[in-house]
Amino acid sequence: MTENTTATAQPNPVTGAELPRTGWLRVRASDRAMLASIQGTYGVHLDRDNRHPTYEQGCVVLPLDLPLPDFPHHVVPDGGTVFMGARILLALTDDLLITVEPDHPIEALAAAQSRIGRLPETATSREALLIILEGLNDALQDTVDRISHVLNRLADDAVDSSGGYRLEGRQVGVADIAQTAVSLGGAEELIARTVQGQLMLERAARRVRRASGHAQQEYSTLLSDIQGGRRHARFQHAKVRNIQQSLMTTLDLKQNQIIKVFTVVTAVFTPPTLIAAYYGQNFANMPELALEWGEWFVMGTTAVFALVPLAYIKRKGWLR
């Protein structure tokens, strides 16, 4: 199995005579000259936005859109991982495999390149495609594993939120819960894209398996691996929903706690407010003003009427 890799930019136009008829031809999506040359030589139009598998000139065209970890090309300050959308177009004939790849390098394809280089010369393009799909599926599994680590941290944040305090002793507020909810939304979107990518991988494997001959068993194993990875991704999606539900419950409890505090404060200060409002009236005859202990009487009455509701609320256990 031979391999031909084109550079991102080529100084001279590529002619059809230079294109191989067998092996693996890797093309950058930004290399318009090469894509035009491929269309002129093979009759396959790869310079367009393919969303579904198509057949052109005896060639199967399979689109893939996968969220893959871009580590170590990007370093995140908090030790996280940047996920890059990898849009790959596969074009397959009996003798030739063409991959249209994004400009940023993809670790899975680099690993597949070394494996394909060890295949015998008699290996078919479908055997090479099997190795590529296996590598991309493993990369998606890595995506799910990294999401799982992020969800474990977010689950700890949700536990801190329900407990009311973080490890640094600061009380968890609504803004902290909202930030965790935003992070969960991003993780949920990434999981959805991962499941979609796994479905596209499975669809590509099924299309090729029909004409794979002796490699049908290998493709069946690949399909089982993809389906197992999709179940893992859906489990992570269920975990996201559980954490989101826990956060929403915690947020409701905090809001109820705030309302309860205002209710208690209102119940305690309403009687003193009524007394203050009464004595704020300028009546012509107020006998209390002539009493020596009149001021202390009013103050004591105000304190009693303030403490009675508080004692009642405490007795009912509404302060917990």
C-alpha positions in Angstrom: 0.0 0.0 0.0 1.6 3.3 -1.1 0.8 6.7 0.2 0.9 10.2 -1.4 0.7 13.3 0.7 0.2 16.8 -0.7 1.5 19.9 1.0 -0.7 22.6 2.2 0.4 25.0 -0.6 2.1 24.0 -3.8 4.2 26.3 -5.9 3.2 24.8 -9.3 -0.1 23.5 -10.5 -0.5 19.8 -10.3 -1.4 18.0 -13.5 -3.5 14.9 -13.8 -0.6 12.9 -14.9 1.1 13.3 -11.5 -1.9 11.9 -9.6 -1.6 8.3 -8.5 -4.0 5.6 -9.4 -3.4 3.5 -6.3 -2.6 4.0 -2.7 -3.6 6.8 -0.3 -3.7 10.4 -1.5 -3.9 12.9 1.3 -5.1 16.4 0.3 -5.5 19.6 2.3 -9.0 21.2 2.1 -7.3 24.6 1.3 -5.4 23.2 -1.7 -7.9 24.2 -4.4 -5.4 23.4 -7.2 -5.1 19.8 -6.1 -8.9 19.4 -5.7 -9.5 20.8 -9.2 -6.9 18.4 -10.5 -8.6 15.5 -8.8 -11.9 16.5 -10.3 -10.3 16.7 -13.8 -8.5 13.3 -13.4 -11.0 11.2 -11.5 -14.2 13.1 -12.2 -14.9 13.4 -8.4 -15.9 16.8 -7.1 -14.5 17.0 -3.6 -14.4 20.8 -3.3 -17.9 21.2 -1.9 -19.8 20.7 1.4 -20.8 17.0 1.4 -23.2 16.1 4.2 -24.3 12.6 3.0 -22.5 9.7 1.3 -22.6 10.0 -2.5 -21.4 7.9 -5.5 -19.5 9.7 -8.3 -17.7 8.0 -11.2 -17.5 4.7 -9.4 -16.2 6.4 -6.3 -17.8 6.4 -2.8 -17.6 9.8 -1.1 -18.0 9.6 2.7 -18.1 12.8 4.8 -17.0 12.9 8.5 -17.3 15.7 11.0 -15.6 14.8 14.3 -14.8 16.8 17.4 -11.2 15.7 18.2 -8.8 16.8 21.0 -6.3 19.3 19.6 -3.8 18.6 22.4 -0.8 19.2 22.5 -1.1 21.9 19.8 -3.1 24.2 22.1 -2.4 24.6 25.8 -5.2 25.7 28.1 -4.1 27.6 31.2 -6.3 25.5 33.5 -5.0 22.2 32.1 -8.1 21.6 29.9 -8.2 20.4 26.3 -9.2 22.3 23.2 -11.5 20.3 20.9 -11.3 21.1 17.2 -13.9 20.2 14.6 -12.2 17.9 12.1 -14.2 17.8 8.8 -12.8 15.0 6.7 -13.9 13.8 3.3 -13.2 10.2 2.2 -13.3 9.2 -1.4 -12.8 5.5 -2.1 -12.3 3.3 -5.2 -11.1 -0.3 -5.4 -7.5 0.9 -5.8 -7.3 4.5 -4.4 -8.2 6.2 -1.2 -8.4 10.0 -1.1 -8.8 12.0 2.1 -9.5 15.7 2.1 -8.3 16.9 5.5 -8.4 20.2 7.5 -5.2 22.3 7.6 -4.5 21.6 11.3 -2.8 18.2 11.9 -4.9 15.3 13.1 -3.1 12.9 15.4 -5.3 9.9 14.4 -4.4 10.2 10.7 -0.7 10.6 11.6 -0.9 7.3 13.5 -2.9 5.6 10.7 -0.2 6.7 8.2 2.5 4.7 10.0 0.2 1.6 10.3 -0.8 1.8 6.6 2.9 2.1 5.6 3.4 -1.4 7.1 0.6 -3.0 5.0 1.7 -5.3 2.1 1.6 -4.0 -1.5 -1.4 -6.2 -2.2 -3.5 -4.5 0.5 -6.7 -2.8 -0.8 -7.9 0.7 -0.2 -10.7 -0.7 2.0 -8.1 -2.3 4.3 -6.4 1.1 4.6 -9.8 2.8 5.2 -10.4 0.3 8.0 -7.2 1.4 9.8 -8.2 5.1 9.3 -11.7 4.6 10.7 -10.3 2.6 13.7 -7.9 5.5 14.5 -10.7 8.1 14.2 -12.9 6.0 16.4 -10.2 5.7 19.0 -9.8 9.5 18.9 -13.5 10.0 19.5 -13.1 7.6 22.5 -10.4 9.9 23.8 -12.8 12.8 23.4 -15.4 11.0 25.5 -12.9 10.1 28.1 -11.8 13.8 28.4 -15.4 14.9 28.7 -15.8 12.3 31.4 -13.0 13.9 33.4 -14.6 17.3 33.0 -17.9 16.0 34.1 -16.4 14.5 37.3 -15.0 18.0 38.2 -18.4 19.6 37.4 -20.1 17.0 39.6 -17.8 18.0 42.4 -18.8 21.6 41.8 -22.5 20.6 42.0 -21.8 18.8 45.3 -20.1 22.0 46.6 -23.1 24.0 45.5 -25.6 21.8 47.3 -23.4 21.9 50.5 -23.3 25.7 50.3 -19.5 26.1 50.7 -16.5 25.5 48.5 -13.2 24.2 49.8 -11.8 27.7 50.2 -14.6 28.4 52.7 -16.5 30.8 50.4 -20.2 30.4 50.3 -21.4 29.2 46.9 -23.7 31.7 45.2 -26.0 31.8 42.3 -23.3 33.0 40.0 -21.2 29.9 40.8 -24.1 27.7 40.0 -24.8 29.6 36.7 -21.1 29.2 35.7 -21.2 25.4 36.3 -24.5 25.3 34.3 -22.8 27.0 31.4 -19.9 24.6 31.5 -22.4 21.7 31.5 -24.1 23.1 28.5 -20.8 23.2 26.6 -20.1 19.6 27.6 -23.6 18.5 26.5 -23.0 20.2 23.1 -19.7 18.5 22.7 -21.2 15.1 23.6 -23.9 15.6 21.0 -21.3 16.4 18.3 -19.4 13.3 19.4 -22.4 11.1 19.0 -23.1 12.6 15.6 -19.5 11.9 14.6 -19.8 8.3 15.7 -23.0 7.9 13.7 -21.1 9.2 10.6 -18.3 6.8 11.3 -20.7 3.9 11.6 -22.5 5.0 8.4 -19.1 5.1 6.5 -18.1 1.6 7.9 -21.5 0.1 6.8 -21.2 1.5 3.3 -17.7 0.1 2.9 -18.4 -3.3 4.6 -20.8 -4.3 1.8 -18.0 -4.5 -0.7 -15.1 -5.5 1.5 -15.0 -9.2 0.7 -12.7 -10.9 3.2 -12.5 -7.8 5.4 -16.2 -8.0 6.4 -15.4 -9.5 9.8 -13.0 -6.7 10.5 -15.6 -4.1 9.6 -18.2 -5.8 11.8 -15.7 -5.6 14.7 -15.2 -1.9 14.0 -19.0 -1.3 14.0 -19.2 -3.0 17.4 -16.5 -0.7 18.7 -18.2 2.4 17.4 -21.5 1.3 18.9 -19.9 0.6 22.2 -18.3 4.1 22.1 -21.7 5.6 21.3 -23.2 4.0 24.4 -20.4 5.4 26.5 -21.1 8.9 25.1 -24.8 8.6 25.8 -24.0 7.5 29.3 -22.0 10.7 29.7 -24.9 12.6 28.3 -27.2 11.1 30.9 -24.6 12.2 33.5 -24.8 15.7 32.2 -28.6 15.7 32.6 -28.3 14.4 36.2 -25.9 17.1 37.2 -28.0 19.7 35.5 -31.0 18.5 37.4 -29.1 18.6 40.7 -27.9 22.2 40.0 -31.5 23.3 39.2 -32.7 21.7 42.4 -29.9 23.5 44.4 -30.8 26.8 42.7 -34.4 26.4 43.6 -33.5 25.7 47.2 -31.2 28.7 47.4 -33.9 30.9 46.0 -36.4 29.5 48.5 -33.9 30.1 51.3 -33.5 33.8 50.2 -37.3 34.2 50.2 -37.5 32.6 53.6 -35.0 35.0 55.1 -37.0 38.0 53.7 -40.2 36.4 55.1 -38.7 36.0 58.6 -37.3 39.6 58.6 -40.7 40.9 57.5 -42.5 39.0 60.2 -40.1 40.2 62.9 -40.2 43.9 61.9 -43.8 44.3 60.9 -45.2 44.8 64.5 -42.5 47.4 65.4 -43.2 49.1 62.1 -46.9 49.3 63.0 -46.1 50.7 66.5 -43.8 53.2 64.9 -46.5 54.2 62.4 -49.0 54.7 65.2 -46.8 56.9 67.3 -45.8 58.8 64.3 -49.3 60.2 64.1 -49.6 63.7 65.8 -52.6 63.0 67.9 -53.7 65.9 70.2 -54.1 63.6 73.3 -51.4 60.9 73.9 -51.4 60.0 77.6 -48.1 58.0 77.3 -46.2 61.2 76.8 -47.0 62.2 80.4 -45.8 58.9 82.0 -42.2 58.7 83.3 -41.8 55.2 82.0 -43.8 55.7 78.9 -40.8 55.6 76.6 -39.6 52.4 78.2 -43.0 50.9 78.0 -43.3 51.5 74.3 -39.8 50.2 73.7 -40.5 47.0 75.7 -43.8 46.5 73.9 -42.0 46.9 70.6 -39.4 44.3 71.6 -42.0 41.8 72.7 -44.0 42.1 69.6 -40.8 41.6 67.5 -39.7 38.6 69.5 -43.0 36.8 69.6 -43.1 36.1 65.8 -39.4 35.1 65.9 -40.1 32.7 68.7 -43.1 31.2 66.8 -41.0 30.8 63.6 -38.2 29.1 65.5 -40.6 26.8 67.3 -42.1 25.7 64.0 -38.6 25.0 62.7 -38.8 27.4 59.8 -35.3 28.7 60.4 -33.6 25.5 59.4 
